[in-house]
Amino acid sequence: MMGEKKSMLCPNCRRLISNDEPLCPYCGYPNPGARWKRIFVGGAILGRLDLVTSIIMVNAFLYLLSLLLDAKGLGLSVNPMTFLSPSEKTVFLLGATGTFPIAYGRWWTLLSASYLHGGLLHIFFNMLAFKQLAPFVIEAFGPYRFAILYVWTGVAGFFLSFLAGVPFTLGASAAICGLIGTILYYGKSRGGIYGEAIYRQAMGWVVGLVIFGLFVPGINNWAHGGGVLSGVVIAFLTGYHERKQETVFIQLFGMASILLTVAALLWAVFETFWYSF
């Protein structure tokens, strides 16, 4: 029937509206019925994707791949921190970062290093922390802002460690520290009893990181510190749901961040197989 109206969810605020609205009556989002916005910008992609499970699966896949290609710490008597660890050659090819890889022009490793791990305990504790922190950040900031925060705080943490001269590094902890910095900003900015409780809990994580970094050898404290600081800064720049909705720019930048990361990881896997076989 000509002129028939249909209902849809606004790509920005996810509330039920008519598909011919020039502006969303709830959040003011322009031309929400445009097909390209509903498919590529709105929650049609990230809103339906379990980001937490997806990221954990990517980390697990790359860790298992690194072991299958060339594992070294297989004995039961080895140091627990290096038990079931891949070889340095393998993680170098898969995208570990630091002054050594970047000296070969491998700047893309600033993206890929967040998805690699050096041992069973390394990935276990990182994914455990990620599983605890990520759902809160997704809920408070939205999936696209979360993507920006997770990707670029990892990059910032590793870039700071590169500037500090760390030769070889990998792991999700820089990006996880970025989530901690994000929660610090959220708690302090929101204020009130709830905000202060969130802030104190995040500060507990920071104190734990400092103590852990001081007493456990081999910890990349530069990457951790860079992650926390960049988390605060990026959270301030992008805002969170209670203050403002995710804009078109934020949504596009979030998608671009994910696609750039996927491209870096695919290139790493391709390069690894190219040089290994």
C-alpha positions in Angstrom: 0.0 0.0 0.0 1.4 3.4 -1.0 2.5 5.6 1.9 2.3 2.8 4.4 4.4 3.6 7.5 6.5 0.9 9.2 8.1 0.8 12.6 11.8 0.4 13.1 14.4 0.9 15.8 16.4 4.1 15.7 20.0 3.2 14.7 21.3 5.5 17.4 19.1 5.2 20.5 17.4 1.9 19.6 13.9 3.1 20.4 10.8 2.3 18.3 10.0 5.0 15.7 8.4 5.4 12.3 10.6 4.7 9.3 9.7 8.1 7.7 10.8 10.3 10.6 13.1 13.1 9.4 14.6 13.1 13.0 14.3 10.6 15.8 11.9 12.1 18.3 13.9 10.7 21.2 17.5 11.5 20.3 17.3 13.8 17.3 19.2 11.5 15.0 18.8 12.7 11.4 17.1 10.6 8.8 17.1 7.4 10.9 15.2 5.4 8.2 18.1 5.6 5.7 19.0 2.1 4.8 22.8 2.7 4.9 22.5 4.0 8.4 20.5 1.1 9.6 22.9 -1.4 8.1 26.4 0.2 8.5 26.1 2.8 11.2 23.4 1.7 13.6 23.2 -1.2 16.0 22.5 -3.6 13.1 26.1 -4.8 13.3 27.7 -4.2 16.6 24.4 -4.1 18.5 23.9 -7.8 17.5 27.4 -8.9 18.0 28.6 -10.3 21.3 31.8 -8.3 21.5 33.1 -9.9 24.7 32.8 -13.4 23.4 34.1 -12.5 19.9 37.3 -10.8 21.3 37.9 -13.7 23.7 37.5 -16.2 20.8 40.0 -14.2 18.6 42.5 -14.2 21.5 42.0 -18.0 22.0 42.3 -18.8 18.3 45.6 -16.8 17.9 47.0 -18.4 21.1 46.2 -21.9 19.9 47.5 -21.1 16.5 50.8 -19.9 17.9 51.1 -23.1 19.9 50.3 -25.3 16.9 52.9 -23.5 14.8 55.7 -23.6 17.2 55.3 -24.2 21.0 58.3 -24.3 23.4 57.1 -24.3 27.0 55.4 -27.8 27.0 57.1 -29.5 30.0 55.4 -29.8 33.3 58.5 -28.6 35.2 58.9 -25.2 33.4 58.2 -21.9 34.9 54.4 -21.6 35.4 54.4 -18.2 33.6 55.9 -19.7 30.5 53.9 -23.0 30.5 52.4 -23.7 27.1 54.2 -20.7 25.5 54.7 -20.2 21.8 58.1 -19.4 20.4 59.3 -15.9 20.0 59.6 -16.4 16.2 56.0 -17.3 16.0 54.6 -14.4 18.0 56.9 -12.1 16.1 55.3 -13.2 12.8 51.8 -13.1 14.3 52.3 -9.5 15.3 54.0 -9.0 18.7 55.3 -5.4 18.9 58.1 -3.4 20.5 61.2 -1.6 19.3 62.5 -4.8 17.7 59.5 -5.5 15.4 58.9 -1.8 14.7 62.6 -1.5 13.6 61.5 -3.7 10.7 58.7 -1.3 9.8 56.0 -3.4 11.4 54.0 -0.5 12.8 50.7 -2.5 12.3 51.9 -4.6 15.3 50.7 -1.9 17.6 47.2 -3.1 16.7 47.8 -6.9 16.6 49.9 -7.3 19.8 46.8 -6.9 21.9 45.5 -10.3 20.7 48.6 -12.4 21.3 49.8 -14.1 24.5 53.0 -15.6 25.8 51.6 -18.5 27.9 48.6 -20.2 29.3 48.5 -18.2 32.5 49.0 -15.0 30.6 46.0 -15.4 28.4 43.9 -16.9 31.2 44.3 -14.0 33.6 44.0 -11.4 30.8 40.7 -12.9 29.5 39.4 -13.2 33.1 40.0 -9.5 33.7 38.6 -8.6 30.3 35.4 -10.7 31.0 34.9 -8.7 34.2 35.5 -5.2 32.8 34.3 -5.2 29.2 30.5 -5.8 29.8 30.3 -2.7 32.0 32.1 -0.5 29.5 29.9 -1.7 26.7 26.8 -1.0 28.7 28.0 2.5 29.9 29.6 3.7 26.7 28.0 1.7 23.9 29.5 -0.9 21.5 31.1 1.6 19.1 32.8 3.7 21.8 33.9 0.4 23.4 35.5 -0.6 20.1 37.3 2.7 19.9 38.4 2.5 23.5 39.6 -1.1 23.3 41.5 -0.7 20.0 43.2 2.6 20.6 44.1 2.3 24.2 45.9 -0.9 23.3 47.7 1.0 20.6 48.5 3.9 22.9 49.9 1.6 25.6 52.2 -0.2 23.2 53.3 3.0 21.6 54.3 4.4 24.9 56.2 1.3 25.7 57.9 1.6 22.3 59.0 5.1 23.1 60.3 3.8 26.5 62.5 1.3 24.6 60.7 -2.0 25.4 62.1 -4.4 22.8 59.4 -7.1 22.5 55.9 -7.2 24.0 52.5 -8.6 23.6 49.2 -9.2 25.4 45.7 -7.8 26.0 46.7 -6.0 29.2 47.4 -2.6 27.6 43.8 -2.5 26.2 42.4 -4.0 29.5 44.2 -1.2 31.4 42.5 1.1 28.9 39.1 -0.2 30.1 40.2 0.5 33.7 41.1 4.1 32.7 37.7 4.4 31.0 35.9 3.2 34.2 38.0 5.7 36.3 36.8 8.5 34.1 33.2 7.3 34.2 33.1 7.0 37.9 34.7 10.4 38.6 32.6 12.2 35.9 29.3 10.7 36.9 29.7 11.4 40.6 27.2 10.6 43.3 27.3 7.5 45.4 27.2 5.2 42.4 29.9 7.0 40.5 32.2 7.2 43.6 31.7 3.5 44.2 32.7 2.7 40.6 35.7 5.1 40.9 37.0 3.4 44.1 36.6 0.0 42.5 38.6 1.1 39.5 41.3 2.6 41.7 41.6 -0.7 43.4 42.4 -2.2 40.0 45.0 0.5 39.4 46.7 -0.2 42.8 46.7 -3.9 42.1 48.4 -3.2 38.7 51.1 -1.1 40.3 51.8 -3.7 43.0 51.8 -6.5 40.4 54.1 -4.6 38.1 56.6 -3.8 40.9 57.0 -7.4 42.2 56.5 -9.6 39.1 59.3 -9.6 36.6 58.6 -9.2 32.9 55.6 -6.9 33.2 55.3 -4.1 30.7 54.4 -1.3 33.1 54.8 1.3 30.3 52.0 -0.3 28.3 49.8 -0.6 31.4 50.3 3.0 32.3 49.7 4.2 28.7 46.5 2.1 28.6 45.1 3.6 31.8 46.0 7.2 30.8 44.7 6.9 27.2 41.5 5.2 28.6 40.8 8.4 30.6 41.5 10.7 27.7 39.5 8.8 25.0 36.6 8.3 27.4 36.6 12.1 28.0 36.7 12.8 24.3 34.0 10.3 23.3 31.6 10.6 26.3 29.2 8.0 27.6 25.5 7.1 27.1 24.1 9.1 30.1 25.7 12.3 28.7 25.4 11.8 25.0 24.4 9.2 22.4 26.9 7.7 20.0 27.1 10.0 17.0 27.5 9.0 13.4 31.2 9.9 13.5 31.7 7.7 16.6 29.8 4.8 15.0 31.8 5.1 11.7 35.1 5.4 13.6 34.2 2.4 15.8 33.6 0.3 12.7 36.8 1.5 11.0 38.7 0.6 14.2 37.4 -2.9 14.1 38.0 -3.3 10.4 41.6 -2.0 10.7 42.3 -4.4 13.5 40.8 -7.3 11.5 43.0 -6.4 8.5 46.1 -6.3 10.7 45.3 -9.7 12.2 44.5 -11.3 8.8 47.8 -9.9 7.5 49.6 -11.3 10.5 48.1 -14.8 9.9 48.8 -14.7 6.2 52.4 -13.5 6.8 53.0 -16.3 9.4 51.8 -19.0 7.0 53.8 -17.5 4.2 57.1 -17.6 6.1 56.4 -20.8 8.0 55.6 -23.1 5.1 
